[in-house]
Amino acid sequence: MPRFHDLILTDIHKTTRNAVVLTLKPTDPALFDFKQGQYLTFRRDFDGVELRRSYSISAGKSEGILQVGIKQVDGGTFSTWANTELAVGDVVQSMPPMGNFFTPLEETAQKIYLAFAGGSGITPIISTLKTILETEPNSQFTLVYANQNVNSIMFREELEDLKNIYLNRLTLIHILERDSQNIDLFSGRIDAKKCDLLFKHWVDITSVDTVFICGPEPMMLTIDAALKTHGLTQDQIKFELFTAPQQGRASQQAKPQNTALPNGTQATITLDGATRSFTIEKDQSLLEAGLANKIDIPYSCKAGVCSSCRCKVLKGEVEMIANHALEDYEVEKGYVLSCQSYPLTADITVDYDQ
């Protein structure tokens, strides 16, 4: 079965000056049944170089459509192409939905949800928000959404429509860095002090069941620390890091500092039911070595942000130099991100099918 599949672009519209929402029709809809908060990994060749990029699904589960929001990034080849050249009727290629940025929902649940989004980090949050409000009629949702100014708010009209529909269950708080607002708390950047004031005057943090955070890493770390200071546990906090590690047509991969890594590690990899063995050279990650040996290992960001290259180490040890995607319990069970994992032993066996 091919790992990438064709999607037909059926609609495209601007949500801000430099961001578009793409509506996509899969040629095989069953493969693209998604959970709220998941993402799609796209690929395209630019001047003979394949680029892969992941973008979160912004549609709610009950909408019956597949949509992603793509914000144009300075120097971003793929995002610029999507914003300036794509047209209705074009065909793009994507992997099926992936990611764990969601929590199980129950129709009878009565929960309090809180979400923080920064910029284009709203895309998985709006999918989650719409799905929760539709699926759990007794639950409530508060969204704190940070942007530079009002014109950079993605899905602004849709969010206002949702606020009118779920008047007593959805609370929207816009924090704008450059635009002044009637309440000083809602101007500037989100920092620890602002979080303290939000939790004191606007959000009863003691009643919150689950928090979703998606945006730039500094913002996420600040919010995470504030939430824990106010009594929340890691199990209550869901992360989705948005970053642009690969600008333009090239990327720079961080390397481990351990100079004692073995040279010529023998690796055995199982993928799609097939097992292959090869040699991992010094300073090669599991992903780099697999691709060099023409194994079609799934990947997207190569920065430890998505979980596309997730695998389980069955034998041997690796050093995972970055991890922004796996939960602690997954790491404890032996799962790693192969783009960030370097062998520490002379033999290693990994499985991508578990």
Protein Blocks (a to p, Z undefined) as FASTA:
>chain_A
ZZbdcdddfbdcdfbfkbccdddddfblmlmcccehiacdddddeehiacddddddfbdf
klopacddddddehiaklmmmmmmgcghiacdddddedjdbcdddfkbccddddddehjl
mmmmmmmmmmmmmmmmmbccddddddfblmlmghklmmmmmmmmmmmlcccddddfklcc
fblklgcjddfklmmmmmmmmmcfklpmbdcddddfklmmmmmmmmmmnopafklpccdd
dddfbgcjbdcddddfblkbcehiacdddeehiacdddddehiafklmmmmnopacddfk
onomammlgccdfbdcdddfbdckbcfklmmnopacfklcccfbfbdcddfkZZ
